[in-house]
Amino acid sequence: MTKGINSRQKGARGEREWRDRLIAHGYDARRGQQFSGGPDSPDVVCSLPFHFEVKRVEKLNIENAVTQSEGECGDKMPVVAHKKNRGQWLVTMPERVFFSLLKDKEKSI
């Protein structure tokens, strides 16, 4: 097997893992369409207002991943869910998304 195939398989496994994390927390989720990129094809589709870019790598260029998510998010909020082997899932988002979520939370209090 080539490195490219292993990388794709690891990426698909990461997408399934993130989908399963969302489901475990009570959200409907499924893997997205992987062939075209763009707002209709996030790595994981969910009812939440986020465009999920999922990365399952040891060395992640988080700036590039966030830029990719921003470029494909359409009217959803760009979010990168990422994980290293034996690590925990982390979620990274642009500052504007973070503060938007805080403002929404304050309105509901």
C-alpha positions as CSV (number, residue, x, y, z in Angstrom):
1,M,0.0,0.0,0.0
2,T,1.2,3.5,-0.8
3,K,1.5,6.4,1.6
4,G,-1.4,8.2,-0.2
5,I,-3.8,5.3,0.3
6,N,-2.9,5.0,4.0
7,S,-3.3,8.7,4.4
8,R,-6.8,8.6,2.8
9,Q,-7.8,5.7,4.9
10,K,-6.6,7.5,8.1
11,G,-8.5,10.6,7.0
12,A,-11.7,8.6,6.4
13,R,-11.2,6.8,9.8
14,G,-10.9,10.3,11.4
15,E,-14.1,11.5,9.8
16,R,-15.9,8.4,11.1
17,E,-14.5,9.0,14.5
18,W,-15.6,12.6,14.6
19,R,-19.0,11.7,13.2
20,D,-19.3,9.1,16.0
21,R,-18.3,11.8,18.7
22,L,-21.1,14.1,17.4
23,I,-23.6,11.2,17.5
24,A,-22.5,10.3,21.0
25,H,-23.3,13.8,22.1
26,G,-26.8,13.6,20.6
27,Y,-26.3,15.2,17.2
28,D,-27.3,13.7,13.9
29,A,-24.2,13.4,11.8
30,R,-22.8,11.6,8.7
31,R,-19.7,11.8,6.5
32,G,-19.9,14.3,3.7
33,Q,-19.4,14.0,0.0
34,Q,-15.7,13.6,-0.4
35,F,-15.3,14.2,-4.2
36,S,-15.8,17.9,-4.8
37,G,-15.0,20.2,-1.9
38,G,-17.1,23.3,-1.2
39,P,-20.0,24.2,1.1
40,D,-22.0,21.1,0.1
41,S,-19.2,18.7,1.1
42,P,-17.8,19.2,4.6
43,D,-15.9,16.2,5.9
44,V,-18.8,15.6,8.4
45,V,-22.4,16.9,7.9
46,C,-24.3,17.8,11.0
47,S,-27.4,19.9,12.0
48,L,-25.0,22.2,13.8
49,P,-24.2,25.5,12.1
50,F,-20.6,24.4,11.5
51,H,-18.6,23.4,8.5
52,F,-16.4,20.6,9.9
53,E,-12.9,20.1,8.4
54,V,-11.6,16.9,10.0
55,K,-7.9,16.2,10.3
56,R,-6.4,13.0,11.7
57,V,-2.7,13.6,11.4
58,E,0.4,13.8,13.6
59,K,1.7,17.0,12.2
60,L,-1.0,19.4,11.3
61,N,-0.6,22.8,9.7
62,I,-3.6,24.3,11.6
63,E,-3.4,27.6,9.7
64,N,-3.8,25.7,6.4
65,A,-6.7,23.6,7.8
66,V,-8.5,26.7,9.1
67,T,-8.0,28.4,5.7
68,Q,-9.4,25.4,4.0
69,S,-12.4,25.3,6.2
70,E,-13.0,29.0,5.7
71,G,-12.8,28.7,2.0
72,E,-15.4,25.9,1.9
73,C,-17.8,26.9,4.7
74,G,-20.4,28.9,2.7
75,D,-22.8,30.3,5.3
76,K,-21.7,27.9,8.0
77,M,-19.1,28.6,10.7
78,P,-15.7,27.1,9.8
79,V,-14.3,24.6,12.4
80,V,-11.4,22.2,12.3
81,A,-11.7,19.1,14.4
82,H,-8.3,17.4,14.7
83,K,-6.6,14.6,16.6
84,K,-3.2,12.9,16.8
85,N,-2.8,9.2,17.5
86,R,-3.6,8.4,21.1
87,G,-4.6,12.1,21.6
88,Q,-7.8,13.8,22.4
89,W,-10.0,15.6,19.8
90,L,-9.4,19.3,19.6
91,V,-11.6,21.9,17.9
92,T,-10.0,25.0,16.4
93,M,-12.0,27.9,14.9
94,P,-11.3,31.5,13.8
95,E,-11.6,34.2,16.5
96,R,-14.7,35.7,14.9
97,V,-16.5,32.3,15.2
98,F,-15.5,32.0,18.8
99,F,-16.8,35.4,19.8
100,S,-20.0,34.9,17.8
101,L,-20.6,31.8,19.8
102,L,-20.0,33.7,23.1
103,K,-22.4,36.4,22.1
104,D,-25.1,33.9,21.2
105,K,-24.6,32.2,24.6
106,E,-24.8,35.5,26.4
107,K,-28.1,36.3,24.7
108,S,-29.6,33.0,25.9
109,I,-28.7,33.7,29.6
